[in-house]
Amino acid sequence: MRDSVRELTVDLGERTYPIVIGQGLLGSYDLAPFVQGQQVMIVTNETVAPLYLESARACFPGKQVDTVVLPDGEKYKDWQTLNRIFDGLLEKRHSRKTTLVALGGGVVGDMAGFAAASYQRGVPFIQMPTTLLSQVDSSVGGKTGINHPLGKNMIGAFHQPEVVLIDTDTLRTLPPREVSAGLAEVIKYGLIRDTDFLCWLEQEIASLVDLDPATLVEAIYRSCACKADVVALDERESGLRAILNLGHTFGHAIETFAGYGNWLHGEAVGTGMMMAADLSLRQGMIREQERTRAVRIIERANLPARAPAGMTPDDFRRLMAVDKKNVDGSLRLVLLRALGDAVVTDQVDVSQLDATLRAFCVASDGADV
């Protein structure tokens, strides 16, 4: 299996780190060289722990390995659950030379990373993502944080990992809905920056839905390579990196409206990307053919095409006003100038935005809004 391992680098000067991708890595890949001290704290959740915790522990030979097992779900991405990580670190007397390890999906990764950024004013951490979405997106780039009832990911820090270890075998235990959610972020890279990748996805999307191992490794590698390039150019999202949020302003509004966890992040982003493509067409930025291609590939990943029933344009406007990209009260959206060419803009025609919101909203009785 190790012959098929692929590696790439996130180039951030002294904070540069590798991403290692392959099959069968959990339990066989030695991560001890990435640990400065003797203490390791693995943070995972109740779903992942029975499946992969023991294999993860085996990646740290000769180290003191402790664990914190959190409840599973986006609704637990909050201060109270975060504090359970600090409780575990303090109870086991972990020093500032400890290394935290995030074993799980995006929620675990964001929370363990935020804990690492905060504990004793910052300690190292390692990402071991086990969902497709976390493997291609949230584990790379150093964004960490928790949710607030008024907005998703509004509290957090930038804190880069020491290494990202991606074992694609963990995807075998993912429900189909989670696979589709992850594919939303894979498709995003083709839409914002890489039309060759988009064309490849159009040919291979069925194989990805079916979790073909070789196709998955290629998709994860190319997704991570795209994100690594963007993060290297703009680590703290002062400009270019914001294009990685295509569909996210709409998507975060959906997640907040539906209640964290009722819609998966990738599901909301998939719908949000359709909305961004629709608005890009209405703004005269792309052609109908391009909008159709974007929508079709998202639909083929089995992602929802409309907002949650009962969500209104007013709900969208209220929730989109609480977005990290907004500046001085001005709404900023990521739109498409062309397939493979995204732009962040605050020059959005309000009437066209309203038309897009109406087109994607469904009344609670199933009728169009």
HUDASUL-V909421 format. One record per helix or strand of 2 or more residues. SS is the DSSP state (2 for helix, 1 for strand). FROM is the first residue (numbers start at 1). TO is the last residue. If there is no record, write none. Layout:
ss: [SS & SS]
from: [FROM & FROM]
to: [TO & TO]
This chain:
ss: [2 & 1 & 2 & 1 & 2 & 1 & 2 & 1 & 2 & 2 & 1 & 2 & 1 & 2 & 1 & 1 & 1 & 2 & 2 & 2 & 2 & 2 & 2 & 2 & 2 & 2 & 1 & 1 & 2]
from: [2 & 6 & 13 & 17 & 32 & 39 & 46 & 64 & 74 & 79 & 99 & 106 & 124 & 132 & 143 & 151 & 163 & 168 & 176 & 195 & 213 & 240 & 248 & 265 & 288 & 313 & 333 & 341 & 350]
to: [4 & 10 & 15 & 22 & 34 & 45 & 57 & 70 & 76 & 91 & 104 & 121 & 129 & 138 & 148 & 158 & 167 & 173 & 192 & 209 & 233 & 245 & 258 & 282 & 300 & 320 & 338 & 345 & 360]
